[in-house]
Amino acid sequence: MKKWMILILTLFLNIVSYSIIESEFKVIESKNTLSAQNLLLDINEASKAEMLKNSISKSYVDKIVEYREITGGFQEISNMKRISGIGAKTYEKLKIKFKEPKNVKLKKFKINEVDDKILIYYGFGKKEIVVIKKYRETSIFRNNLDLKKVISSKKYEELKNYIEY
């Protein structure tokens, strides 16, 4: 009888001590764990409701959706940094909620008509935008040869399939 009492007491103490220890620790899952569990959102497919449900504020959700509508989607998660209002710190918080996109085809854009915001969304830097705007003040881009005069070869190669004149 004493053995049974000791066994029950030991078992009870183990259960109580385990629950106390467990309550002191917070489980933090890494992006790899979330990805393995397929809990990360697809930045190009997630609905507004899904993003809101995953604790992404409405203002960021609206900006992400707008970016997708204008460009056709995110080619990389880091493209979020192109959105006004999403700086380095916000990007670090948001990027862990999304998985890397795959096979995104951007929409075409008219180089002679787009504004600064759209040029930024497509990855043009401030200096390139200034040069493009200055060129458009006196002329229009008629073809790729005109555009190659004002942007880098690398940028042209990256976007040549999406630019319309």
Number of C-alpha atoms within 10 A of each C-alpha: 6 7 8 9 10 11 12 12 12 12 12 12 12 12 11 12 11 11 11 11 9 11 8 8 8 7 7 7 9 10 16 12 12 16 17 10 9 11 14 20 21 19 23 22 12 15 14 16 11 14 21 15 10 13 11 16 12 13 10 20 19 13 16 21 18 14 22 18 13 15 20 16 22 24 18 13 18 13 17 24 18 19 18 12 13 17 12 12 9 13 17 13 11 17 17 17 19 19 20 17 16 11 8 13 13 18 15 15 19 12 20 17 12 11 12 16 15 18 19 18 20 22 17 19 15 12 10 17 19 14 14 22 18 12 17 14 9 7 11 16 19 12 11 13 9 14 20 15 13 17 17 12 13 10 15 16 10 12 16 14 13 16 16 15 14
